[in-house]
Amino acid sequence: MQVSYQERQAGEIACTTVMPTRPVPGMVEDIRESLLKQPRSISPKYFYDERGSELFDQICSTPEYYPTRTENNILDRYAKKIIDKTRPDQILELGSGYSTKTRHLFDACEFVNHNCGYAPFDVCEEVLIDSAVKLTEEYQWLELNPLLGDYHAGLGNLPLIHANRLFVFLGSTIGNFEENNALKFIAELSNIMKPGDYLLLGADRVKENKVLHAAYNDAEGITAEFNLNVLRVINRELDANFNLDEFTHSASFNTTKNRIEMRLISNMNQDVEINEMNESIHFEQGDDILTEISQKYTYEGIEGMLAAANLTTIDHFEDDKAYFSLILAGK
């Protein structure tokens, strides 16, 4: 049997496992502590099985969902300035996925004739290797060190290097943290940064409610399908019997907390069995499950959070409508 070039390349790429510094609950423990208690919730990390990841990619392409393309455009516009300012020896990206947006930084490196390494950090080994193979083909000068682990489990065991790093945290993923947990996470990251290191952080901004509402309630119903998919995941993994037709997607902006809250609403009185856990949940019509939050920040709020984490804002990039921010901060 012939082996393809991609398969040979994949066989040569090894991921470095980053051991957790604190325990991360598994699905059974998560569900017991969230879905089985009031107010009910489900961690958004369970959206992302294969189907959920496909749906999220589709969401990013809808005309209503501005964050992905807006952040992409900001990176396209300012990547050369970011690289010229930071000149990193290594770019370390948290939650790298397929490293799609990060390519703007690699292109900028080529433009200013600056070589550096890249350490994508993600929970999925298959995605890390897949992405690394493609990056090796596209950027032959790029030294790759994929890191396999969960940044929610702590950053204290990231490999040490005696060189300058640019930490990258894109996609407004910081918005999925409760505000106090967002500050704790940025402070934890700050604690492992050395003088001369930088952080490039993507954050979604507070804006008109109609823009936010449309982004999380697209006309095609893809976000609704994405939201409901989390019940399909629980059905499969925990032998539950959620009837997806009996729940409705809801996403609205909480003006008090400046965040989108995504929920699933029960359409009727019903009981759901979670056989793997020998548990049953009773829903009254109108009962809801919180599935995701997406915090929106003001200009001052973002910089204040960074300052509280002992980081200094170097540059603050935004689009023409001030819908989204990319912040470059230093130690």
N, C-alpha and C positions, 0 to 999 in steps of 0.2 A: 504494500500500500504506500502510495506517495504521500509525503507530508508537505503541506503548504508552507510558504514563507511565514505567514502569520502564525501558524502552529509552531514552527521552529522558534520564532521570536517569543511567543508566549511561554514556551518551555524554558527559555533563558531568563525570564523575568521572575524574580522572587520578591514576595512581600515581606517586610519586616513587621512582626506582630508587636503592637503596642499594648502592654499589659495594663489592665485597669488599676487605678489607684483607689477606687471605691466601688462597692457593689452596685450593679445595675439590675433592677428587678426583671424577671422573665415575664412572659405573657400572663401566666396564671396569677402570679402575684400582682401584676399591674391591674388585671381585670378585677381581682378581689378587692383591691384598694380603691378602684375608681368606679367601675360600672356597677358594682354591687352595693355601693354606698351613695348616699345623697349629699350634694347634688351629683348626678351621674355624669361621668366623662369617660372618654377613651383616648389614650395617647395617640397623637397624629403619626407616630412612627409606624403604626400598623396599617396606614394607608398604602405603604410602598411595597406591596408584592409586585409580581411581574405586571399584572393587569393595572394596578394602581399607578405604577411608574409610567406605563404607556398613556394612561389617562392624563397624568400630570403634564406629560410632554404635549399632549393635545391642548390642554388648558393654556399653556404658554403661547400657543399659536393663535388663540382666539383674539378677535379684534378688541374685546373688552379688557383682556388681561394685560395691563400696561407694564407691570414691574419687570418682567424678564427682558422685553425689548428695550425698555428705558435704561435699565442698568447696562445692557449690552452696548447701547449707543454711547453712554457716558464713558465706558471703558474704551470703546473705539476712538473716542475723541481725546481722551486724556492718558492713555496707556504709556505713550512715549514720555510724557512729563513725569509720570509716576516712576517709571524705570530709571529715567535720567536722575531723578531726585534720590532714589533709594539705593541703586546699584547693588542689589542683593547678591550674596553668594548662593543663597538658596531661597526659593519660593516654597512655602509650606501652606497648602490649602486645606482647610478644615471642611469636611463634607464635600469632597471634590467631585463626586459623581463622574461624569464623562469629560470633565475639564473643558467644557465648551467655551465658556466666557474667558477662561484663563489664557486661551490662545492669543487674545489681544496683547497680553503681557509678553508672551513669547515672541510675537511678531515685533513688538516694540524693542525687545532685547536684540533681535536681529538688526533692526533699523539703527540702533545706537551702537552696534557692534559690542554687545555685552553678553558674555556667556555666563550661565548660572545653572544650578541644579534645581530639580523640582521634586518635592515630596508630597504627593497627593495622599490625603488621610481620609479613609472611608471604611464603612462597615462591611462592604461587599467585595470579596476577593475577586470574583469573576469580573466585576465592573472595573476594578483597579487594573487587572492584567489586560483586559480588553482595551482600556483607554491607553495604557502604557505602550502597547503594541502600535497603536495608531500614532501616538506622539513620537515614538522612535522613528517611524517612517517620515513624519512631517518635519521633525526638528532633530536632525542627526547629531547635533552638538549638545543636545539637552541630556544632562546626567540625571537619570530617574532613580528615585528610591521610594517606591510605594509603601505606605504605612497602613497596616490593617488594624482597625480598632474602632472604638466608639468614643467620640470626644465627650459624650455625656458621662463617661466613666472616669474622667479626669485626664489632665494633660501632663501630670508630673513625670510620666515615663516616656515622654517623647525623646527620641535620640538626641543626645547633646552634640553640638558641633561648635568648633571654635571659629565661627565665621558669622557674618551678618545675615539675618533672615528677614524676609518679608512674609509675614503671616497674612493669609487671605481668607476672609469669611464673607462670602457673597450671597446673593439671592434673598436678602432681607431675612435670612434664617434666624437672625437675632430676634426678629419679631415673634417667633414661635415660643419664646421664653416669657413667662410672667416677668413683669418689670424688675422685681427684686432679684429674680434668678438670672436675668440678663446682666445685671450689674455684677453679680457674683461670678458669672462666667467670664466677663471681660476682665474682672480683677484677677481671676485665676490665670488667664492668658497673660496679663500684664506681669504677673509674678514670675513667669518663666522667660520673659523677654529680657534681653540684655541691652545695655546702652548701645545704640547703633542699629537695633532691630526696629522694624516698622510693622504696623497693622493696617491693612486695607479692609475696611468694613462697609458692607452694603446695607442700607436701611431705608425702608419705605417711609414716606412722609404723610403727615395729616393733610387731607385735601377735601374737596367737596364730597358730600355724602353720595351724590348720584354717581360719581366716578367710581368710588369704592364699592357701592352696591352692585353696579354693573360688572365689575371685575370678578366678583365672587358669586354672581348669579347670571352667567352667560346665557345668551339666547338659545344656544344649541343644547343646553342642559348637561354639558360635559362635567362641570364642577359638581352638579347634583349626583351624577353617576360616580364620580370620584369619591364623594362623601359617603354614599351608600356602600361603596366597595369595602369599607372597613367592616361592615356587618358580614359581608361575604367571607372576609378573612377569618373572622371569629367563628363563623359556621364551619369553615374548613379545619381550622387549627384546633378548635375546642369542641367540635361536634355539637354545635348549637343549632337552633332552628329559627333564627331570625327570618321573617318574611319581608324581603326588601320592599315589596309592594305596599306594605303597611306602615312605611316610614317615609317622611318627606324632608327633603333638604331645606335648610334655612340658613341664611347668612345675613347678618345685620351689623351696623356700626354702633358700638357702645360709645356714646359721646362723653360719658363720664371717665371712662378708662382709655379713650383714644385707641380702640382696637376693634377689628372685625372679630365677631364670634360666630363660628360655624357650628350648627347643631343638626341633629336628626330629631324630628318630631313624630311621636306615635300618632297614627291616624285613628286609633280605636283602643278600647280596653283590650288588653291581650297579655298572655303569659308566654315567656320565652324560656326554653330549657337550655342550659349549658351542661351537656351530659358529662363532658370530661371533668367538670368540677362538681358534679352532683348538685347543681344550683338551679334555681328558678327565679326569674325576675318578672314582677308584675308591673305593667304599664297601664296607666289611665290614659284616655284620649287627651292629647295635648302635652303629655309628659315629654321631656326632651333629654337628649344626651349631648353634652358639649364635646365636639370632636377636634376642634382646632381654634386657637386664637392667632391673630396676626396683628401685632402691636404696630401702631403708626406713630412716628416720632416727629417732633418739631425740630427745627434747626438747633435751637438752644438745648433741647432735651438730649439729642445725640451727643453734642459736645460736652454737656454736663455729665453724662454717664461716663464718657471717656476720662474726663478730669477726675471724677470720683474714683476711677480705677488707676489713678496715677499715670495717665497717658496724656500727652500734649498733642493737640490737633495741629498738624503741619499744613494740610490743605483740605478744603471741603469742596468737592465737585458736585454739580447738580445739572439736571437738564433745564431747558428753557422754561418749562412750566413749574419747576421746583416740585416735581412729583416724587423724585427719588434722590437719595444722597449716596455718594461714595466718599468716605472720609479716610484720609491718610493720617495716621497718628504715630507718634514716636515715643520711645522710652525717655 
